Amino acid sequence: MLAENLRMHISRLAAARAILLAISAVMAWEALFPATFTSIVKRPYRDLVELSYFGPIVGSVVFVGITVYHLIRRRGRIESAVVSLVFTVLWCLGLALCFILMMARTGI
């Protein structure tokens, strides 16, 4: 029973991470190539997409916390936990850079 619940929890985390990574990819696309983004995604949909950018920003910070927790608890191999932490922190930094670039473009 406990193993099933843990497996379901891990699969939900993996699904949430995949969704947030997909939204992050759209955010990076808009930040790096705004002309192609605006030509493909039109105005009413673009507003909805831009609202969803706060999810990956908060989610990446949450996943850094989860990864640090796994590193402290020493679940599994320490090397995989360190690599996961490095990639999660890089994800956070990439989102922060995209966010700053979009703010600079809009003049905020």
N, CA, C and O of each residue as an XYZ file, in Angstrom:
432
protein
N       0.818     -1.192      0.000
C       0.000      0.000      0.000
C       0.862      1.257      0.000
O       0.614      2.181     -0.774
N       1.880      1.294      0.871
C       2.748      2.459      0.945
C       3.537      2.638     -0.343
O       3.733      3.760     -0.811
N       3.988      1.524     -0.912
C       4.749      1.599     -2.168
C       3.867      2.126     -3.296
O       4.333      2.896     -4.135
N       2.609      1.723     -3.323
C       1.686      2.217     -4.345
C       1.454      3.715     -4.205
O       1.462      4.442     -5.199
N       1.246      4.182     -2.976
C       1.036      5.611     -2.742
C       2.278      6.411     -3.116
O       2.172      7.490     -3.699
N       3.451      5.886     -2.783
C       4.693      6.579     -3.132
C       4.865      6.642     -4.642
O       5.267      7.671     -5.184
N       4.563      5.544     -5.317
C       4.678      5.512     -6.777
C       3.703      6.494     -7.419
O       4.059      7.170     -8.385
N       2.473      6.584     -6.897
C       1.487      7.522     -7.426
C       1.933      8.958     -7.177
O       1.761      9.816     -8.044
N       2.505      9.233     -6.000
C       2.992     10.567     -5.674
C       4.134     10.953     -6.612
O       4.189     12.086     -7.090
N       5.031     10.030     -6.872
C       6.153     10.315     -7.769
C       5.653     10.551     -9.190
O       6.167     11.427     -9.885
N       4.667      9.790     -9.626
C       4.162      9.991    -10.980
C       3.427     11.326    -11.093
O       3.463     11.956    -12.150
N       2.767     11.765    -10.034
C       2.126     13.080    -10.069
C       3.168     14.188    -10.119
O       2.994     15.180    -10.826
N       4.250     14.018     -9.369
C       5.338     14.998     -9.421
C       5.970     15.036    -10.808
O       6.295     16.108    -11.319
N       6.143     13.872    -11.411
C       6.730     13.820    -12.750
C       5.808     14.481    -13.774
O       6.276     15.174    -14.677
N       4.514     14.269    -13.634
C       3.561     14.904    -14.552
C       3.551     16.414    -14.357
O       3.514     17.164    -15.332
N       3.584     16.867    -13.107
C       3.613     18.314    -12.837
C       4.894     18.931    -13.384
O       4.864     20.014    -13.967
N       6.016     18.246    -13.198
C       7.288     18.761    -13.714
C       7.262     18.829    -15.242
O       7.770     19.788    -15.823
N       6.682     17.831    -15.894
C       6.615     17.835    -17.360
C       5.748     18.981    -17.874
O       6.101     19.635    -18.855
N       4.627     19.223    -17.222
C       3.749     20.331    -17.630
C       4.458     21.666    -17.432
O       4.408     22.534    -18.303
N       5.119     21.828    -16.286
C       5.823     23.079    -16.017
C       7.005     23.277    -16.964
O       7.306     24.407    -17.349
N       7.673     22.198    -17.339
C       8.764     22.318    -18.311
C       8.239     22.713    -19.694
O       8.894     23.467    -20.412
N       7.069     22.211    -20.067
C       6.483     22.597    -21.353
C       6.115     24.083    -21.356
O       6.368     24.784    -22.336
N       5.526     24.557    -20.275
C       5.202     25.986    -20.191
C       6.477     26.812    -20.164
O       6.520     27.907    -20.725
N       7.516     26.296    -19.516
C       8.804     26.993    -19.488
C       9.404     27.105    -20.881
O      10.013     28.119    -21.222
N       9.230     26.060    -21.687
C       9.740     26.102    -23.061
C       9.019     27.177    -23.869
O       9.642     27.877    -24.668
N       7.711     27.309    -23.665
C       6.960     28.365    -24.350
C       7.429     29.737    -23.872
O       7.530     30.671    -24.668
N       7.715     29.860    -22.577
C       8.205     31.124    -22.030
C       9.563     31.482    -22.624
O       9.806     32.639    -22.969
N      10.448     30.496    -22.745
C      11.758     30.749    -23.345
C      11.612     31.105    -24.818
O      12.349     31.950    -25.326
N      10.670     30.471    -25.508
C      10.433     30.785    -26.921
C       9.999     32.231    -27.069
O      10.494     32.944    -27.943
N       9.071     32.674    -26.213
C       8.617     34.060    -26.308
C       9.726     35.039    -25.941
O       9.836     36.104    -26.548
N      10.552     34.689    -24.949
C      11.610     35.603    -24.518
C      12.719     35.717    -25.557
O      13.273     36.798    -25.756
N      13.045     34.617    -26.215
C      14.168     34.625    -27.150
C      13.765     34.976    -28.582
O      14.543     35.592    -29.310
N      12.568     34.594    -28.985
C      12.102     34.846    -30.355
C      10.699     35.455    -30.331
O       9.737     34.790    -30.717
N      10.566     36.704    -29.886
C       9.223     37.275    -29.730
C       8.485     37.472    -31.050
O       7.256     37.395    -31.078
N       9.199     37.721    -32.138
C       8.522     37.958    -33.418
C       7.820     36.693    -33.915
O       6.679     36.759    -34.373
N       8.485     35.556    -33.830
C       7.841     34.317    -34.280
C       6.721     33.906    -33.333
O       5.706     33.361    -33.766
N       6.903     34.166    -32.044
C       5.862     33.815    -31.079
C       4.591     34.610    -31.348
O       3.499     34.044    -31.377
N       4.729     35.923    -31.544
C       3.537     36.752    -31.763
C       2.899     36.492    -33.122
O       1.700     36.714    -33.286
N       3.673     36.028    -34.099
C       3.077     35.730    -35.399
C       2.281     34.426    -35.374
O       1.348     34.256    -36.158
N       2.639     33.513    -34.489
C       1.941     32.228    -34.433
C       0.813     32.253    -33.396
O      -0.291     31.781    -33.669
N       1.086     32.796    -32.223
C       0.087     32.827    -31.145
C      -0.562     34.204    -31.152
O       0.090     35.210    -30.874
N      -1.829     34.237    -31.466
C      -2.543     35.516    -31.589
C      -2.993     36.040    -30.232
O      -2.871     35.347    -29.222
N      -3.502     37.238    -30.211
C      -3.726     38.037    -29.015
C      -4.555     37.387    -27.895
O      -4.052     37.328    -26.773
N      -5.758     36.906    -28.108
C      -6.492     36.411    -26.923
C      -5.804     35.199    -26.296
O      -5.820     35.043    -25.075
N      -5.200     34.339    -27.123
C      -4.522     33.158    -26.597
C      -3.192     33.532    -25.952
O      -2.776     32.915    -24.971
N      -2.532     34.540    -26.502
C      -1.248     34.975    -25.954
C      -1.410     35.503    -24.531
O      -0.537     35.287    -23.690
N      -2.513     36.192    -24.254
C      -2.751     36.686    -22.900
C      -2.902     35.530    -21.913
O      -2.392     35.596    -20.795
N      -3.600     34.473    -22.325
C      -3.753     33.310    -21.459
C      -2.426     32.591    -21.237
O      -2.132     32.139    -20.130
N      -1.630     32.491    -22.297
C      -0.323     31.837    -22.191
C       0.587     32.636    -21.266
O       1.302     32.061    -20.445
N       0.562     33.957    -21.399
C       1.426     34.790    -20.562
C       1.014     34.731    -19.096
O       1.860     34.876    -18.213
N      -0.270     34.522    -18.823
C      -0.713     34.358    -17.437
C      -0.181     33.072    -16.820
O       0.054     33.001    -15.614
N       0.007     32.055    -17.659
C       0.467     30.768    -17.134
C       1.956     30.750    -16.819
O       2.453     29.740    -16.320
N       2.686     31.825    -17.091
C       4.128     31.839    -16.839
C       4.477     31.859    -15.358
O       5.588     31.483    -14.984
N       3.560     32.285    -14.519
C       3.852     32.321    -13.097
C       3.887     30.922    -12.490
O       4.525     30.706    -11.459
N       3.208     29.978    -13.123
C       3.241     28.589    -12.645
C       4.630     27.980    -12.660
O       5.062     27.452    -11.636
N       5.354     28.029    -13.780
C       6.702     27.461    -13.777
C       7.672     28.194    -12.870
O       8.585     27.579    -12.319
N       7.493     29.485    -12.706
C       8.407     30.231    -11.836
C       8.249     29.746    -10.398
O       9.242     29.472     -9.724
N       7.024     29.640     -9.932
C       6.779     29.141     -8.579
C       7.101     27.647     -8.495
O       7.680     27.182     -7.513
N       6.723     26.915     -9.523
C       6.966     25.468     -9.528
C       8.429     25.100     -9.515
O       8.815     24.130     -8.862
N       9.252     25.851    -10.220
C      10.676     25.527    -10.220
C      11.293     25.749     -8.850
O      12.173     24.994     -8.435
N      10.842     26.772     -8.149
C      11.342     27.009     -6.786
C      10.875     25.886     -5.850
O      11.625     25.447     -4.979
N       9.644     25.431     -6.035
C       9.136     24.321     -5.232
C       9.947     23.059     -5.511
O      10.280     22.320     -4.585
N      10.266     22.807     -6.779
C      11.045     21.622     -7.114
C      12.482     21.717     -6.610
O      13.096     20.687     -6.331
N      13.034     22.919     -6.485
C      14.346     23.062     -5.842
C      14.238     22.629     -4.384
O      15.113     21.929     -3.874
N      13.176     23.041     -3.722
C      12.963     22.626     -2.333
C      12.811     21.122     -2.197
O      13.373     20.517     -1.284
N      12.054     20.517     -3.102
C      11.883     19.060     -3.062
C      13.212     18.359     -3.301
O      13.515     17.365     -2.641
N      14.002     18.861     -4.230
C      15.287     18.253     -4.536
C      16.258     18.399     -3.369
O      17.007     17.470     -3.066
N      16.252     19.549     -2.718
C      17.099     19.731     -1.532
C      16.653     18.772     -0.425
O      17.489     18.196      0.271
N      15.356     18.603     -0.265
C      14.838     17.656      0.730
C      15.328     16.240      0.436
O      15.751     15.525      1.345
N      15.270     15.839     -0.827
C      15.740     14.506     -1.206
C      17.246     14.376     -0.989
O      17.737     13.303     -0.639
N      17.969     15.462     -1.195
C      19.409     15.440     -0.980
C      19.724     15.308      0.512
O      20.638     14.576      0.889
N      18.977     16.010      1.353
C      19.204     15.934      2.800
C      18.784     14.567      3.345
O      19.473     13.988      4.185
N      17.657     14.064      2.865
C      17.164     12.760      3.334
C      17.974     11.600      2.789
O      17.882     10.481      3.294
N      18.761     11.860      1.768
C      19.621     10.860      1.115
C      18.822      9.675      0.596
O      19.155      8.516      0.845
N      17.772      9.992     -0.124
C      17.002      8.944     -0.796
C      17.727      8.605     -2.088
O      17.982      9.492     -2.902
N      18.052      7.378     -2.281
C      18.737      6.971     -3.496
C      20.210      7.353     -3.456
O      20.784      7.566     -2.388
N      20.800      7.433     -4.618
C      22.214      7.762     -4.714
C      22.424      9.255     -4.563
O      21.618     10.054     -5.039
N      23.494      9.626     -3.909
C      23.792     11.038     -3.667
C      24.148     11.741     -4.977
O      23.841     12.920     -5.153
N      24.794     11.018     -5.898
C      25.189     11.630     -7.167
C      23.975     12.044     -7.986
O      23.957     13.124     -8.577
N      22.969     11.191     -8.020
C      21.771     11.533     -8.790
C      21.020     12.701     -8.152
O      20.422     13.512     -8.859
N      21.047     12.789     -6.833
C      20.393     13.906     -6.159
C      21.116     15.211     -6.442
O      20.476     16.247     -6.623
N      22.451     15.176     -6.483
C      23.219     16.389     -6.787
C      22.990     16.821     -8.228
O      22.820     18.010     -8.497
N      22.983     15.872     -9.152
C      22.731     16.201    -10.559
C      21.327     16.767    -10.727
O      21.128     17.729    -11.470
N      20.359     16.179    -10.044
C      18.990     16.693    -10.105
C      18.915     18.105     -9.549
O      18.217     18.952    -10.105
N      19.624     18.369     -8.460
C      19.645     19.710     -7.878
C      20.272     20.714     -8.836
O      19.767     21.827     -8.979
N      21.363     20.335     -9.493
C      22.016     21.243    -10.437
C      21.078     21.580    -11.590
O      20.960     22.746    -11.967
N      20.407     20.571    -12.157
C      19.499     20.835    -13.269
C      18.288     21.658    -12.842
O      17.810     22.494    -13.609
N      17.792     21.436    -11.642
C      16.648     22.209    -11.162
C      17.035     23.665    -10.913
O      16.264     24.574    -11.218
N      18.216     23.885    -10.365
C      18.683     25.262    -10.158
C      18.916     25.943    -11.504
O      18.607     27.125    -11.653
N      19.456     25.219    -12.485
C      19.622     25.795    -13.824
C      18.272     26.145    -14.444
O      18.147     27.155    -15.137
N      17.269     25.316    -14.197
C      15.913     25.601    -14.678
C      15.412     26.899    -14.048
O      14.848     27.746    -14.739
N      15.615     27.058    -12.741
C      15.210     28.295    -12.052
C      15.920     29.510    -12.639
O      15.290     30.531    -12.912
N      17.217     29.398    -12.831
C      17.980     30.527    -13.366
C      17.569     30.861    -14.795
O      17.491     32.033    -15.161
N      17.306     29.843    -15.598
C      16.841     30.082    -16.964
C      15.512     30.810    -16.993
O      15.315     31.723    -17.795
N      14.599     30.407    -16.120
C      13.306     31.098    -16.044
C      13.478     32.529    -15.563
O      12.812     33.438    -16.060
N      14.366     32.735    -14.601
C      14.608     34.097    -14.111
C      15.171     34.975    -15.221
O      14.775     36.133    -15.355
N      16.087     34.438    -16.015
C      16.642     35.216    -17.124
C      15.581     35.533    -18.180
O      15.540     36.647    -18.702
N      14.734     34.571    -18.492
C      13.643     34.830    -19.447
C      12.698     35.889    -18.908
O      12.261     36.769    -19.649
N      12.385     35.811    -17.639
C      11.479     36.778    -17.014
C      12.085     38.180    -17.051
O      11.393     39.150    -17.361
N      13.376     38.286    -16.734
C      14.053     39.586    -16.777
C      14.112     40.125    -18.197
O      13.919     41.321    -18.415
N      14.377     39.257    -19.164
C      14.436     39.687    -20.564
C      13.079     40.180    -21.041
O      13.000     41.181    -21.754
N      12.014     39.492    -20.658
C      10.673     39.954    -21.070
C      10.302     41.260    -20.367
O       9.651     42.116    -20.966
N      10.704     41.424    -19.110
C      10.424     42.678    -18.417
C      11.198     43.827    -19.071
O      10.670     44.931    -19.199
N      12.416     43.584    -19.475
C      13.221     44.635    -20.110
C      12.627     45.029    -21.455
O      12.668     46.200    -21.835
N      12.079     44.063    -22.172
C      11.466     44.367    -23.472
C      10.200     45.192    -23.335
O       9.931     46.074    -24.150
N       9.427     44.901    -22.302
C       8.167     45.650    -22.134
C       8.352     46.963    -21.414
O       7.430     47.777    -21.363
N       9.530     47.183    -20.855
C       9.819     48.452    -20.197
C       9.358     48.535    -18.761
O       9.212     49.629    -18.215
N       9.126     47.395    -18.144
C       8.692     47.395    -16.735
C       9.898     47.616    -15.842
O       9.762     47.653    -14.619
